[in-house]
Amino acid sequence: MEGLVKALNDFFWGPWFIYGILIVGIFFSIMTRFLQVRHIKDMFALMFKGKKSEKGISSFQALSIALSGRVGTGNIAGTATAIGFGGPGAVFWMWAIAFIGAATAYVESTLAQIYKEEKETEYRGGPAFYIEKGMGQKWFAVIFAVAALIAMLVLMPGVQSNAIAGAVQSAFGIEAWITGLVIAILLGIIIIGGVKWIANAAQIIVPFMAIAYILMALVIVFMNISEVPSVIGLIFSSAFGAQELFGGLIGSAIAWGVKRGIYSNEAGQGTGPHPAAAAEVSHPAKQGLVQAASVYIDTLLVCSATAFMILFTGMYNVHDEKAADPAATFVQVGEFNSGQLSGEEQVTFAKSIEAGAAYTQYAVDSSLPGFGAPFVAIALFFFAFTTIMAYYYIAETNVSYLFSGTYEKIGIWIAKIAILAAAFYGTVRTSNLAWAMGDVGLGLMVWINVIAILIIMKPAILALKDYEQQKKEGKDPVFDPIKLGIKNATFWEKNNKDQ
């Protein structure tokens, strides 16, 4: 099993793919004339303007669901792992992929809005919908929908629940299976109410958890304020191999920064477009810009909070995975528990700390003794739990794409049972296998989605130009696909006709 998972990971996350994602992000940035800079004001202003309706959710609710998916284990354990295997320079590459990924997020989310459908009492959309309507290739859309179901219901929930269980056991001594049971019960209560319940829960939990986490990071930064120049300098020098200690890790810094950056901010993954399509807006570009902002919030704020807590306190080891000598694997060893241990005992203990959430726990603990483990456990619970909620929403949307009528209802119930089982199972399996399986699920979706949006990006670019033109004329932009020559945008054609 582990051999197969590793082989798939090597295929999906080979150098060609990692650098390819960077190139795609740069390409979309150029094609949109770096909207992530030009429209940064609109990106944040629009998130509070769209109002919910009987069939659609508000822009803020759509953003909250998207952030539920983006802000998860990747922000705590993933960022720490990137530092552990790529050095401090990996943080810079996480920032880089977020900056250029904002353009990718705009393209995929705008396409989701353009090609969304009205199914019964709510809006549905996402990669499967825009692949079929934009490319005219239903078979390719079905492949994405099936891949999304496998990833969202089987491969990826375990990463989140496993991280929760590990942190809770470390902080409170609660057995993993008990945590798994609690997760399954709470998740079941929320998802049984469908999209509206998920949206309502997300818009309350997500802002609260993100603000609390960022405030904790600011406290730690201020407690170590004299280290600001050296830490910032370390991140940038390590990113380009200029820092002597981490000079040999530039390839790992890029690879881990990009991999964990994509895992965290999800730009190009095809997850963000699902809630984006459900938003009630007058123009697709509006929600596309809001979703671009979610990438900034995820990486530049929440991931950076984790990175700063770890780097400012020095609570991290750095491993060289490619070291020829097994004894030379550790490039740096952090001073974990240095208050109680010293010398070789301290080094031995530090080397036993696995890269992940434990780094963040020790970072908080070193500044606020006794507070680290419980704080990170609670933060991880909220971060990861809401991510599993978002996974379910994405799975339900793809079930809705594949089936209709009675079959759709049966499929949705099967999806509910499957994600509850996967979340519970994830708490009791090894963390390495959980992350590896999550990487396979992520790679599968990114691979299919990126190919699709490269082929059908034109409507998203036209929508952006139309939005900008209407804004220039002092109008509140309203979308008319026929005027722009965009075909198969049936929802908007019908909506405009009805009005």
CORWO-V36022 format. One record per pair of residues at least 4 apart in sequence whose C-alpha atoms are under 8 Angstrom apart, sorted by sequence separation. I is the first residue (numbers start at 1). GAP is how many residues later the second one is. D is the distance in whole Angstrom. If there is no record, write none. Layout:
BEGIN
{{I,GAP,D} {I,GAP,D}}
END
This chain:
BEGIN
{{1,4,6} {2,4,6} {3,4,6} {4,4,6} {5,4,6} {6,4,6} {7,4,6} {8,4,6} {9,4,6} {10,4,5} {13,4,6} {14,4,6} {15,4,6} {16,4,6} {17,4,6} {18,4,7} {19,4,6} {20,4,6} {21,4,6} {22,4,6} {23,4,6} {24,4,6} {25,4,6} {26,4,6} {27,4,6} {28,4,6} {29,4,6} {30,4,6} {34,4,6} {35,4,5} {36,4,6} {39,4,6} {40,4,7} {41,4,6} {42,4,6} {43,4,7} {44,4,8} {45,4,7} {46,4,7} {52,4,6} {53,4,6} {57,4,6} {58,4,6} {59,4,6} {60,4,6} {61,4,6} {62,4,6} {63,4,6} {64,4,6} {65,4,7} {66,4,6} {67,4,5} {68,4,7} {71,4,6} {72,4,7} {73,4,6} {74,4,4} {75,4,6} {76,4,6} {77,4,6} {78,4,6} {79,4,6} {80,4,6} {81,4,6} {82,4,5} {83,4,4} {86,4,5} {88,4,8} {89,4,7} {90,4,6} {91,4,6} {92,4,6} {93,4,6} {94,4,6} {95,4,6} {96,4,6} {97,4,5} {98,4,6} {99,4,8} {100,4,7} {101,4,6} {102,4,6} {103,4,6} {104,4,6} {105,4,6} {106,4,6} {107,4,6} {108,4,6} {109,4,6} {110,4,6} {111,4,6} {112,4,6} {118,4,6} {119,4,6} {125,4,6} {126,4,6} {127,4,6} {128,4,6} {129,4,6} {130,4,5} {131,4,5} {132,4,5} {133,4,8} {137,4,7} {138,4,6} {139,4,6} {140,4,6} {141,4,6} {142,4,6} {143,4,6} {144,4,6} {145,4,6} {146,4,6} {147,4,6} {148,4,6} {149,4,6} {150,4,5} {151,4,5} {152,4,6} {153,4,7} {154,4,8} {155,4,8} {156,4,7} {157,4,6} {158,4,6} {159,4,6} {160,4,6} {161,4,6} {162,4,6} {163,4,6} {164,4,6} {165,4,6} {166,4,6} {167,4,6} {168,4,6} {169,4,4} {170,4,8} {174,4,7} {175,4,7} {176,4,6} {177,4,6} {178,4,6} {179,4,6} {180,4,6} {181,4,6} {182,4,6} {183,4,6} {184,4,6} {185,4,6} {186,4,7} {187,4,6} {188,4,6} {189,4,7} {190,4,8} {191,4,8} {193,4,5} {194,4,6} {195,4,6} {196,4,6} {197,4,6} {198,4,6} {199,4,6} {200,4,7} {201,4,6} {202,4,6} {203,4,7} {204,4,7} {205,4,6} {206,4,6} {207,4,6} {208,4,6} {209,4,6} {210,4,6} {211,4,6} {212,4,6} {213,4,6} {214,4,6} {215,4,6} {216,4,6} {217,4,6} {218,4,6} {219,4,6} {220,4,6} {221,4,6} {224,4,8} {227,4,6} {228,4,6} {229,4,6} {230,4,6} {231,4,6} {232,4,6} {233,4,6} {234,4,6} {235,4,6} {236,4,7} {237,4,6} {238,4,6} {242,4,8} {243,4,5} {246,4,8} {249,4,6} {250,4,6} {251,4,6} {252,4,6} {253,4,6} {254,4,6} {255,4,6} {256,4,6} {257,4,6} {258,4,6} {259,4,6} {260,4,6} {261,4,6} {262,4,5} {266,4,7} {270,4,8} {272,4,6} {273,4,6} {274,4,7} {275,4,7} {282,4,8} {283,4,8} {284,4,6} {285,4,6} {286,4,6} {287,4,6} {288,4,6} {289,4,6} {290,4,7} {291,4,7} {292,4,7} {293,4,6} {294,4,6} {295,4,6} {296,4,5} {297,4,5} {298,4,5} {299,4,5} {300,4,6} {301,4,6} {302,4,7} {303,4,6} {304,4,6} {305,4,6} {306,4,6} {307,4,6} {308,4,6} {309,4,6} {310,4,6} {311,4,7} {324,4,8} {325,4,7} {337,4,6} {338,4,6} {341,4,6} {342,4,5} {343,4,7} {344,4,6} {345,4,6} {346,4,6} {347,4,6} {348,4,7} {349,4,7} {354,4,7} {355,4,7} {356,4,8} {357,4,6} {358,4,6} {359,4,6} {360,4,6} {361,4,6} {362,4,6} {363,4,7} {364,4,6} {365,4,4} {368,4,7} {371,4,6} {372,4,6} {373,4,6} {374,4,6} {375,4,6} {376,4,6} {377,4,6} {378,4,6} {379,4,6} {380,4,6} {381,4,6} {382,4,6} {383,4,6} {384,4,6} {385,4,6} {386,4,6} {387,4,6} {388,4,6} {389,4,6} {390,4,6} {391,4,6} {392,4,6} {393,4,6} {394,4,6} {395,4,6} {396,4,6} {397,4,6} {398,4,6} {399,4,6} {400,4,6} {403,4,6} {404,4,5} {405,4,7} {406,4,6} {407,4,6} {408,4,6} {409,4,6} {410,4,6} {411,4,6} {412,4,6} {413,4,6} {414,4,6} {415,4,6} {416,4,6} {417,4,6} {418,4,6} {419,4,6} {420,4,6} {421,4,6} {422,4,6} {423,4,7} {424,4,7} {425,4,7} {429,4,7} {430,4,6} {431,4,6} {432,4,6} {433,4,6} {434,4,6} {435,4,6} {436,4,6} {437,4,6} {438,4,6} {439,4,6} {440,4,6} {441,4,7} {442,4,6} {443,4,6} {444,4,7} {445,4,6} {446,4,6} {447,4,7} {448,4,6} {449,4,6} {450,4,6} {451,4,7} {452,4,6} {453,4,5} {457,4,7} {458,4,6} {459,4,6} {460,4,6} {461,4,6} {462,4,6} {463,4,6} {464,4,6} {465,4,6} {466,4,6} {467,4,6} {468,4,6} {469,4,6} {470,4,6} {471,4,5} {480,4,7} {481,4,6} {482,4,6} {489,4,6} {490,4,6} {491,4,6} {492,4,6} {493,4,6} {494,4,6} {495,4,6} {9,5,8} {12,5,7} {13,5,6} {29,5,5} {33,5,8} {35,5,7} {52,5,4} {53,5,7} {57,5,6} {73,5,6} {74,5,6} {82,5,7} {83,5,5} {118,5,5} {119,5,6} {125,5,7} {130,5,7} {131,5,7} {132,5,5} {149,5,8} {150,5,6} {151,5,6} {152,5,7} {168,5,7} {169,5,5} {174,5,7} {193,5,7} {237,5,5} {238,5,5} {241,5,7} {242,5,6} {252,5,8} {256,5,8} {261,5,8} {262,5,6} {266,5,7} {267,5,8} {281,5,7} {295,5,8} {296,5,7} {297,5,7} {298,5,6} {299,5,6} {310,5,5} {311,5,7} {323,5,6} {341,5,5} {342,5,8} {353,5,7} {364,5,8} {365,5,6} {380,5,8} {403,5,5} {404,5,8} {429,5,7} {470,5,5} {471,5,7} {481,5,5} {482,5,7} {29,6,7} {51,6,7} {52,6,4} {83,6,8} {117,6,6} {118,6,6} {131,6,7} {132,6,5} {168,6,6} {169,6,6} {191,6,7} {237,6,5} {241,6,4} {262,6,8} {266,6,7} {281,6,7} {310,6,6} {323,6,6} {353,6,8} {365,6,6} {366,6,8} {402,6,8} {470,6,7} {471,6,6} {481,6,7} {29,7,8} {51,7,5} {52,7,8} {83,7,6} {116,7,7} {117,7,5} {131,7,7} {169,7,7} {190,7,6} {191,7,6} {221,7,8} {240,7,8} {241,7,7} {262,7,8} {322,7,8} {364,7,7} {365,7,4} {470,7,5} {50,8,5} {51,8,7} {82,8,6} {83,8,7} {116,8,6} {117,8,6} {132,8,7} {168,8,8} {190,8,6} {238,8,6} {241,8,7} {279,8,7} {320,8,8} {321,8,7} {338,8,6} {364,8,4} {365,8,7} {400,8,6} {403,8,8} {426,8,7} {481,8,7} {50,9,5} {82,9,7} {116,9,4} {131,9,7} {132,9,5} {234,9,7} {238,9,6} {241,9,5} {320,9,5} {337,9,7} {363,9,7} {364,9,8} {399,9,6} {49,10,7} {50,10,7} {115,10,7} {116,10,7} {131,10,5} {165,10,8} {166,10,7} {240,10,6} {319,10,5} {320,10,6} {336,10,7} {362,10,6} {467,10,6} {48,11,7} {49,11,8} {165,11,5} {168,11,8} {190,11,8} {239,11,6} {276,11,6} {319,11,5} {320,11,6} {335,11,7} {361,11,5} {362,11,7} {466,11,8} {467,11,8} {481,11,7} {482,11,7} {47,12,5} {48,12,6} {79,12,8} {113,12,7} {128,12,8} {129,12,7} {238,12,7} {276,12,7} {318,12,6} {319,12,6} {335,12,7} {337,12,8} {360,12,8} {361,12,5} {399,12,6} {400,12,8} {480,12,7} {481,12,7} {46,13,8} {47,13,5} {112,13,5} {116,13,7} {128,13,4} {317,13,7} {318,13,5} {319,13,7} {334,13,8} {336,13,7} {337,13,8} {399,13,6} {479,13,7} {480,13,7} {112,14,5} {115,14,6} {116,14,8} {127,14,7} {128,14,7} {165,14,6} {239,14,6} {317,14,8} {318,14,5} {333,14,7} {336,14,5} {361,14,8} {111,15,8} {112,15,7} {115,15,5} {164,15,8} {165,15,7} {238,15,8} {239,15,7} {276,15,7} {317,15,5} {318,15,7} {335,15,7} {358,15,8} {361,15,6} {47,16,7} {128,16,6} {316,16,8} {317,16,5} {334,16,6} {360,16,7} {396,16,6} {463,16,8} {480,16,7} {109,17,8} {112,17,7} {127,17,7} {128,17,6} {316,17,7} {317,17,5} {333,17,6} {112,18,6} {115,18,7} {127,18,8} {316,18,5} {333,18,7} {108,19,8} {111,19,6} {115,19,8} {161,19,7} {272,19,7} {315,19,5} {316,19,8} {357,19,7} {396,19,7} {314,20,6} {315,20,6} {395,20,7} {314,21,7} {315,21,6} {463,21,8} {161,22,8} {462,22,7} {392,23,8} {392,24,7} {336,26,7} {392,27,7} {459,27,6} {267,28,7} {265,29,8} {266,29,8} {265,30,5} {265,33,6} {317,33,8} {264,34,7} {265,34,6} {317,34,7} {264,35,7} {388,35,8} {261,38,7} {317,38,7} {316,39,8} {316,43,6} {315,44,6} {315,45,8} {315,47,6} {315,48,5} {310,49,6} {314,49,8} {310,50,6} {313,50,6} {309,51,7} {310,53,5} {313,53,7} {306,54,7} {309,54,6} {313,54,8} {309,55,7} {36,63,7} {55,63,8} {36,64,8} {36,66,6} {55,66,5} {56,66,6} {36,67,6} {54,67,7} {55,67,4} {56,67,6} {35,68,7} {54,68,8} {55,68,6} {34,69,7} {29,71,6} {32,71,7} {249,71,7} {25,72,8} {28,72,8} {26,74,6} {29,74,5} {22,75,7} {25,75,5} {28,75,6} {29,75,8} {25,76,5} {28,76,6} {25,77,8} {22,78,8} {25,78,7} {25,79,6} {28,79,8} {24,80,8} {231,80,7} {231,81,7} {228,84,8} {227,85,7} {246,85,7} {73,86,7} {77,86,8} {245,86,7} {73,87,6} {214,87,7} {218,87,8} {221,87,7} {245,87,8} {72,88,7} {214,88,6} {217,88,5} {221,88,7} {224,88,7} {213,89,7} {217,89,7} {220,89,6} {224,89,8} {73,90,7} {214,91,6} {217,91,7} {221,91,7} {210,92,7} {213,92,7} {217,92,6} {220,92,8} {275,119,8} {274,120,6} {271,123,7} {274,123,7} {65,133,8} {65,134,6} {68,134,7} {64,135,7} {62,137,7} {65,137,6} {61,138,5} {64,138,5} {65,138,7} {68,138,6} {57,139,8} {61,139,7} {64,139,5} {67,139,7} {61,141,7} {57,142,7} {61,142,6} {64,142,6} {60,143,7} {64,143,8} {92,143,6} {127,143,6} {91,144,7} {92,144,6} {126,144,7} {220,144,7} {223,144,8} {89,145,7} {90,145,8} {126,145,8} {88,146,7} {89,146,5} {93,146,7} {127,146,7} {88,147,5} {89,147,6} {92,147,6} {126,147,5} {127,147,8} {220,147,7} {89,148,7} {90,148,8} {91,148,8} {125,148,7} {126,148,4} {89,149,4} {90,149,6} {125,149,6} {126,149,8} {88,150,6} {89,150,4} {124,150,7} {125,150,8} {126,150,8} {87,151,7} {88,151,7} {89,151,7} {125,151,8} {126,151,6} {125,152,5} {124,153,6} {125,153,7} {123,154,7} {124,154,6} {123,155,5} {122,156,7} {123,156,8} {87,159,7} {93,160,7} {97,160,8} {108,160,7} {113,160,8} {89,161,8} {93,161,6} {97,161,6} {112,161,5} {116,161,6} {87,162,7} {90,162,8} {105,162,5} {108,162,7} {111,162,8} {112,162,7} {116,162,8} {86,163,6} {90,163,4} {94,163,5} {98,163,7} {104,163,6} {105,163,6} {109,163,7} {110,163,8} {113,163,7} {86,164,7} {89,164,6} {90,164,6} {93,164,5} {94,164,6} {97,164,6} {98,164,8} {104,164,6} {108,164,8} {109,164,4} {112,164,7} {113,164,5} {86,165,8} {87,165,8} {88,165,8} {89,165,8} {90,165,8} {92,165,7} {93,165,6} {97,165,7} {102,165,7} {108,165,6} {109,165,8} {112,165,5} {113,165,8} {86,166,5} {87,166,6} {90,166,6} {91,166,6} {94,166,7} {95,166,8} {101,166,5} {110,166,8} {113,166,8} {213,166,7} {85,167,7} {86,167,4} {90,167,4} {94,167,5} {98,167,7} {101,167,7} {105,167,7} {109,167,6} {85,168,7} {86,168,7} {89,168,8} {90,168,8} {93,168,8} {94,168,8} {105,168,8} {109,168,7} {86,169,8} {98,169,8} {83,170,8} {86,170,6} {114,170,6} {209,170,7} {82,171,8} {85,171,7} {86,171,7} {113,171,5} {111,173,8} {209,173,7} {269,173,7} {82,174,5} {110,174,5} {113,174,8} {209,174,7} {82,175,6} {110,175,6} {113,175,8} {270,175,7} {285,175,7} {110,176,8} {206,176,8} {263,176,8} {269,176,6} {270,176,7} {110,177,7} {205,177,7} {206,177,8} {269,177,4} {82,178,6} {109,178,7} {110,178,5} {268,178,6} {269,178,8} {285,178,6} {106,179,8} {109,179,5} {263,179,7} {270,179,6} {284,179,7} {285,179,6} {108,180,8} {206,180,8} {269,180,6} {79,181,7} {107,181,7} {205,181,8} {268,181,7} {269,181,7} {78,182,6} {79,182,8} {106,182,4} {109,182,7} {268,182,6} {285,182,7} {105,183,7} {106,183,6} {106,184,8} {202,184,7} {283,184,7} {78,185,8} {106,185,6} {74,186,7} {78,186,7} {105,186,6} {106,186,5} {105,187,5} {104,188,8} {74,189,6} {75,189,6} {102,189,8} {103,189,7} {74,190,5} {102,190,5} {105,190,8} {167,190,7} {73,191,8} {101,191,8} {102,191,7} {167,191,8} {198,191,7} {72,192,7} {198,192,8} {70,193,8} {71,193,7} {102,193,6} {70,194,5} {71,194,7} {101,194,7} {102,194,7} {163,194,8} {283,194,6} {70,195,5} {198,195,8} {282,195,7} {283,195,5} {284,195,7} {70,196,6} {99,196,8} {282,196,5} {283,196,5} {98,197,6} {99,197,7} {282,197,6} {98,198,6} {187,198,8} {191,198,7} {195,198,7} {190,199,8} {194,199,8} {98,201,6} {191,201,7} {69,202,8} {98,202,7} {171,202,5} {172,202,7} {183,202,7} {187,202,7} {69,203,8} {170,203,7} {171,203,5} {95,204,7} {66,205,8} {94,205,7} {95,205,6} {66,206,5} {167,206,7} {168,206,8} {171,206,7} {66,209,6} {167,209,7} {168,209,5} {65,210,6} {66,210,8} {167,210,5} {168,210,8} {63,212,8} {62,213,5} {63,213,7} {91,213,8} {164,213,7} {167,213,7} {62,214,6} {62,216,7} {91,216,7} {164,216,6} {59,217,8} {62,217,6} {163,217,7} {164,217,5} {61,218,8} {59,220,5} {164,220,7} {57,221,6} {58,221,5} {59,221,7} {163,221,8} {56,222,5} {57,222,5} {58,222,6} {59,222,7} {56,223,5} {57,223,6} {58,223,8} {75,223,8} {88,223,7} {161,223,7} {56,224,5} {70,224,8} {75,224,8} {79,224,6} {83,224,8} {160,224,5} {161,224,7} {192,224,8} {66,225,7} {70,225,8} {160,225,7} {191,225,7} {80,226,7} {52,227,7} {53,227,7} {63,227,7} {67,227,6} {71,227,6} {75,227,6} {76,227,7} {79,227,7} {80,227,7} {160,227,7} {52,228,6} {59,228,7} {63,228,6} {66,228,7} {70,228,6} {75,228,5} {79,228,7} {160,228,7} {188,228,8} {50,229,8} {51,229,6} {50,230,6} {51,230,8} {76,230,6} {80,230,8} {50,231,6} {59,231,7} {63,231,7} {67,231,7} {71,231,8} {75,231,7} {87,231,6} {157,231,6} {84,232,7} {86,232,7} {87,232,8} {188,232,7} {83,233,8} {84,233,6} {85,233,6} {86,233,8} {187,233,7} {84,234,4} {85,234,5} {86,234,8} {157,234,7} {83,235,7} {84,235,6} {85,235,6} {22,236,8} {80,236,8} {85,236,7} {184,236,5} {18,237,7} {184,237,8} {153,238,7} {152,239,5} {153,239,7} {184,239,7} {15,240,8} {18,240,7} {46,240,7} {47,240,8} {152,240,7} {183,240,7} {184,240,6} {18,241,7} {46,241,8} {183,241,7} {152,242,7} {153,242,7} {43,243,8} {46,243,8} {47,243,6} {152,243,6} {180,243,7} {181,243,6} {46,244,6} {180,244,4} {180,245,7} {13,246,8} {43,246,5} {44,246,7} {148,246,8} {149,246,5} {180,246,8} {42,247,7} {43,247,5} {148,247,7} {177,247,7} {180,247,6} {42,248,8} {43,248,8} {179,248,7} {180,248,8} {43,249,7} {44,249,6} {149,249,7} {39,250,8} {43,250,5} {148,250,7} {149,250,8} {177,250,7} {176,251,6} {177,251,6} {146,252,8} {176,252,6} {40,253,8} {145,253,5} {145,254,8} {36,256,7} {145,256,8} {145,257,7} {142,260,7} {166,261,8} {153,262,7} {157,262,7} {161,262,6} {165,262,5} {160,263,8} {161,263,7} {164,263,8} {165,263,8} {154,264,7} {158,264,6} {162,264,5} {163,264,8} {153,265,6} {154,265,7} {157,265,6} {158,265,5} {161,265,6} {162,265,4} {153,266,5} {157,266,5} {158,266,8} {160,266,8} {161,266,5} {162,266,7} {152,267,8} {155,267,8} {158,267,7} {159,267,7} {162,267,7} {154,268,6} {158,268,4} {162,268,8} {163,268,7} {153,269,7} {157,269,7} {158,269,7} {162,269,6} {128,270,7} {84,271,6} {126,271,8} {84,272,8} {125,272,7} {129,272,7} {159,272,7} {162,272,7} {124,273,6} {128,273,7} {81,274,5} {80,275,6} {81,275,5} {159,275,5} {80,276,5} {124,276,8} {158,276,6} {159,276,6} {79,277,8} {80,277,7} {77,278,8} {78,278,7} {156,278,8} {77,279,4} {80,279,6} {155,279,8} {159,279,6} {76,280,7} {77,280,4} {80,280,7} {158,280,8} {76,281,6} {77,281,8} {156,281,7} {157,281,8} {155,282,5} {156,282,4} {77,283,8} {155,283,5} {156,283,8} {76,284,7} {155,285,8} {156,285,6} {155,286,6} {156,286,8} {151,287,7} {151,289,8} {152,289,8} {151,290,4} {150,291,7} {151,291,7} {148,293,8} {151,293,8} {147,294,8} {151,294,8} {147,297,7} {148,297,6} {147,298,6} {144,301,7} {76,304,7} {144,304,6} {144,305,7} {73,307,7} {72,308,7} {73,310,7} {72,311,4} {73,311,5} {71,312,6} {72,312,5} {71,313,8} {72,313,8} {72,314,7} {68,315,7} {72,315,6} {71,316,7} {69,317,7} {70,317,7} {135,317,8} {68,318,5} {69,318,4} {68,319,5} {69,319,7} {69,320,8} {135,320,8} {68,321,7} {69,321,5} {131,321,6} {135,321,6} {68,322,6} {69,322,7} {127,322,7} {134,322,6} {66,324,7} {65,325,6} {131,325,8} {108,345,6} {114,345,8} {107,346,7} {111,346,8} {111,348,7} {111,349,6} {107,350,7} {110,350,6} {108,352,8} {107,353,6} {110,353,8} {134,353,8} {107,354,8} {134,354,7} {133,355,6} {133,356,8} {115,373,7} {116,373,8} {117,373,7} {118,373,7} {115,374,5} {117,374,6} {114,375,6} {115,375,7} {116,375,6} {115,376,7} {114,378,7} {9,427,7} {12,428,7} {32,429,7} {6,430,7} {9,430,7} {13,430,7} {31,430,7} {2,431,7} {5,431,7} {9,431,6} {12,431,5} {5,432,6} {8,432,6} {12,432,7} {32,432,8} {9,434,8} {5,435,7} {12,435,8}}
END
